[in-house]
Amino acid sequence: MSPSEERHIMTQDPPKAKAPVDRTADMSFLEHLEELRWRLIKGLGGLAVGMLVAVFFSDFLVNKVMLGPTRADFIVYQILGIDAIDLTLQSRKLPGQFFTYWGTLILMGAIIGSPILFYQLWAFVEPALESAEKWKSRLHSLFITAFFIAGVCFGYFVLVPFALQFFSQFQISDVIHNDFDINEYFSSLSMWVISCGIIFQLPVISYFLSKFGLLSPEFLRKYRRHSIVACFIMSAFLTPPDPISQIIVGVPLIFLYQLSIWVSKKGVQHREKELQKAFSGTN
């Protein structure tokens, strides 16, 4: 190769990275709204399917799942070693049992149909963040659903039993009896369970923020001690004011934070690989 040819090659612009195919690149604003509408319809359709399943198993879900923690022979009390007593529930409002019955089916149906809703919402959002194949959308929605269900199970099988037995056995005087309203019981149980499902999304949020360069494992490690204090403060809001319940909830929250550090590291590694692939121009 002659010196002139070599200089010519060296002065050429480097090859441009090959942009990934984005299926939403040519869509107008109205077309994006139309896709969002259909995604929401499909997601709500998934919740409707979950409600139909809940209606079919309504007796089991109401008597065994919703009202199960009110009985002293609830199997979770035996596993956790809780000295439990039966809870007395009353309906102090005319439509109290009616609202509790349908509220239970709606809540259970939403949990059952949540995988479809999560997939539809993520399938709409993901192309704006990165170009990905359909199998990646399914994998990411499965990732979100798994942590949500894990949080729901933790709330129902761990937080609810301790909270219910604490409030049912707490008395300031022997002349005062703890008879709970059915609507208050349903509202409290729903809040505890759904709150845990949302809190368990911490590793999911950590992964995607790290993947898009908004979070790093170094930042999470730097504020690890602060997070321990925050976890116990959060557990104090979610649990009764006794140290055992707060520790039982606070320790898993700390574990979630530690898991978020590892997940954040994986998200950063994934982002670096994608950047290297983009700059190298490889598929």
C-alpha positions in Angstrom: 0.0 0.0 0.0 1.4 3.4 -1.0 1.8 6.2 1.5 -0.9 8.3 -0.2 -3.4 5.4 0.0 -2.5 4.9 3.6 -3.0 8.6 4.4 -6.3 8.5 2.5 -7.6 5.6 4.7 -6.4 7.2 7.9 -8.2 10.4 7.1 -11.5 8.7 6.3 -14.3 9.0 8.9 -14.8 5.9 11.1 -17.7 3.7 10.1 -21.0 4.8 11.7 -22.7 2.5 14.2 -25.6 0.6 12.7 -28.8 1.9 14.4 -31.1 -0.8 15.7 -34.4 -1.3 14.0 -37.1 0.6 16.0 -40.6 -0.5 15.1 -42.0 2.8 16.5 -39.7 5.1 14.6 -42.2 5.9 11.8 -45.2 6.1 14.1 -47.0 9.5 14.5 -48.2 10.9 17.8 -51.8 9.7 17.1 -50.5 6.3 16.2 -48.7 6.1 19.5 -51.9 7.1 21.3 -53.7 4.4 19.3 -51.2 1.8 20.3 -51.4 2.9 24.0 -55.2 2.6 23.8 -55.0 -1.0 22.6 -52.3 -1.9 25.1 -54.5 -0.6 27.9 -57.5 -2.5 26.5 -55.5 -5.7 26.3 -54.1 -5.1 29.8 -57.5 -4.4 31.3 -58.7 -7.5 29.4 -56.1 -9.5 31.3 -57.5 -8.1 34.5 -61.0 -9.0 33.4 -59.8 -12.6 32.8 -58.3 -12.6 36.2 -61.6 -11.5 37.7 -63.5 -14.3 35.9 -61.1 -16.8 37.4 -61.6 -15.1 40.8 -65.4 -15.4 40.5 -65.1 -19.1 39.5 -63.1 -19.7 42.7 -64.9 -17.1 44.8 -65.8 -19.4 47.7 -62.1 -20.5 48.1 -60.7 -17.0 47.7 -63.1 -15.4 50.2 -63.3 -18.2 52.9 -59.8 -19.6 52.7 -57.6 -16.7 51.4 -59.3 -13.5 52.5 -60.7 -14.8 55.8 -58.0 -17.4 56.4 -55.8 -15.1 58.6 -58.8 -14.5 60.9 -58.8 -18.0 62.2 -56.4 -19.3 64.8 -55.9 -22.6 62.9 -54.5 -20.7 59.9 -51.5 -22.8 58.8 -49.1 -19.8 58.6 -49.6 -19.2 62.4 -48.4 -22.7 63.0 -45.4 -22.4 60.7 -44.3 -19.0 62.2 -45.0 -20.1 65.7 -47.5 -17.4 66.5 -49.8 -17.9 69.4 -52.9 -16.9 67.5 -56.5 -16.2 68.5 -59.7 -16.0 66.3 -60.6 -12.6 65.1 -64.2 -11.4 65.4 -65.4 -9.5 62.3 -68.6 -7.5 62.1 -70.4 -5.7 59.3 -71.4 -2.3 60.7 -72.6 -0.9 57.4 -75.5 -2.1 55.3 -73.4 -2.9 52.1 -70.3 -3.9 54.2 -70.3 -7.6 53.2 -71.3 -6.8 49.6 -68.4 -4.4 49.1 -65.9 -6.8 50.8 -67.0 -9.7 48.6 -66.6 -7.8 45.4 -63.5 -6.0 46.6 -61.9 -9.4 47.3 -62.7 -10.6 43.8 -61.4 -7.4 42.2 -58.2 -7.6 44.3 -57.6 -11.2 43.6 -58.5 -10.8 39.9 -56.0 -7.9 39.6 -53.3 -10.0 41.1 -54.1 -13.0 38.8 -54.3 -10.8 35.7 -51.3 -8.6 36.6 -48.8 -10.5 34.3 -50.8 -9.6 31.2 -51.1 -5.9 32.3 -47.4 -5.7 33.1 -46.5 -7.2 29.7 -48.8 -4.8 27.8 -47.6 -1.7 29.6 -43.9 -2.7 29.3 -44.3 -3.7 25.6 -45.5 -0.1 25.0 -42.8 1.6 27.1 -39.8 -0.4 26.1 -39.3 0.7 22.5 -38.9 4.3 23.8 -36.1 3.1 26.0 -34.4 0.6 23.7 -35.1 -1.4 20.6 -35.8 -5.0 21.7 -37.3 -8.1 20.4 -40.6 -9.4 21.6 -39.0 -12.1 23.7 -37.1 -9.4 25.7 -40.4 -7.7 26.5 -41.8 -11.0 27.8 -38.6 -11.6 29.8 -38.7 -8.1 31.3 -42.4 -8.3 32.1 -41.8 -11.7 33.7 -39.1 -10.1 35.8 -41.5 -7.4 37.0 -44.3 -9.9 37.7 -42.1 -12.3 39.6 -41.0 -9.6 42.1 -44.6 -8.3 42.4 -45.9 -11.7 43.2 -43.1 -12.4 45.6 -43.9 -9.1 47.4 -47.6 -10.0 47.6 -46.8 -13.5 49.0 -44.5 -11.9 51.6 -47.2 -9.4 52.6 -49.8 -12.1 52.9 -47.8 -14.9 54.6 -45.5 -12.8 56.8 -46.7 -9.2 57.4 -50.4 -9.9 57.6 -50.3 -12.7 60.3 -48.1 -10.6 62.6 -50.0 -7.4 62.1 -53.5 -9.0 62.6 -52.5 -10.9 65.8 -50.8 -7.9 67.3 -53.9 -5.6 66.8 -56.3 -8.4 67.8 -54.5 -9.1 71.1 -53.6 -5.5 72.0 -55.9 -4.2 74.8 -55.8 -1.2 77.0 -58.5 -2.5 79.2 -60.3 -5.8 79.7 -63.7 -4.2 79.3 -62.9 -3.3 75.7 -63.3 -6.0 73.1 -61.6 -6.1 69.7 -64.4 -6.6 67.2 -63.2 -5.4 63.8 -65.3 -4.1 61.0 -65.1 -6.2 57.8 -64.4 -3.2 55.6 -61.5 -2.1 57.8 -60.1 -5.6 57.8 -60.3 -5.8 54.0 -58.8 -2.3 53.5 -55.9 -3.1 55.9 -55.1 -6.5 54.4 -55.2 -5.0 50.8 -52.9 -2.2 51.8 -50.3 -4.4 53.4 -50.3 -6.9 50.5 -50.2 -4.4 47.7 -47.6 -2.2 49.5 -45.3 -5.2 49.8 -45.8 -6.0 46.1 -44.8 -2.4 45.2 -41.8 -2.4 47.6 -40.5 -5.6 46.0 -40.1 -3.8 42.7 -36.9 -2.2 44.1 -34.6 -4.6 42.3 -36.6 -4.1 39.1 -36.3 -0.3 39.3 -32.6 -0.6 40.1 -31.9 -2.8 37.1 -33.7 -0.5 34.6 -32.3 2.7 36.0 -28.8 1.2 35.8 -29.4 -0.1 32.3 -30.2 3.4 31.1 -27.3 5.0 32.9 -29.3 6.7 35.7 -28.0 4.6 38.6 -24.8 2.8 39.5 -23.9 0.1 42.0 -21.2 2.4 43.4 -24.0 4.9 44.3 -26.0 2.2 46.1 -23.0 1.0 48.0 -22.2 4.5 49.1 -25.6 4.9 50.7 -25.9 1.4 52.1 -25.9 2.5 55.7 -28.5 5.1 55.0 -30.6 2.5 53.3 -30.6 0.3 56.4 -32.1 3.1 58.5 -34.6 3.8 55.7 -35.6 0.1 55.6 -36.4 0.0 59.3 -38.3 3.3 59.1 -40.4 2.0 56.2 -41.0 -1.3 58.1 -42.2 0.8 61.1 -44.9 2.4 58.8 -46.0 -1.0 57.4 -46.0 -3.0 60.6 -47.5 -2.8 64.1 -45.4 -0.9 66.6 -43.6 -3.9 68.0 -39.9 -4.6 67.3 -40.4 -8.3 66.2 -42.7 -7.3 63.3 -40.4 -4.5 62.3 -37.4 -6.7 62.2 -39.2 -9.4 60.3 -40.1 -6.8 57.6 -37.0 -4.7 57.8 -34.5 -7.6 57.2 -36.1 -8.6 53.9 -36.1 -4.9 52.8 -32.3 -4.8 53.5 -31.9 -8.0 51.5 -33.8 -6.4 48.6 -31.4 -3.4 48.7 -28.4 -5.7 48.6 -30.0 -7.6 45.7 -30.5 -4.2 44.0 -26.8 -3.6 44.2 -26.1 -6.8 42.4 -28.9 -6.3 39.9 -27.6 -2.7 39.2 -24.2 -4.2 38.4 -25.7 -6.5 35.9 -27.7 -3.6 34.4 -24.5 -1.6 34.0 -22.7 -4.5 32.4 -25.6 -5.0 30.0 -25.5 -1.3 29.1 -21.8 -1.4 28.4 -22.1 -4.4 26.1 -24.8 -2.7 24.1 -22.7 0.5 23.8 -19.7 -1.5 22.6 -21.9 -3.3 20.1 -23.3 0.0 18.8 -19.9 1.6 18.4 -18.4 -1.4 16.7 -21.3 -1.6 14.3 -21.9 -5.2 14.8 -25.4 -6.7 15.0 
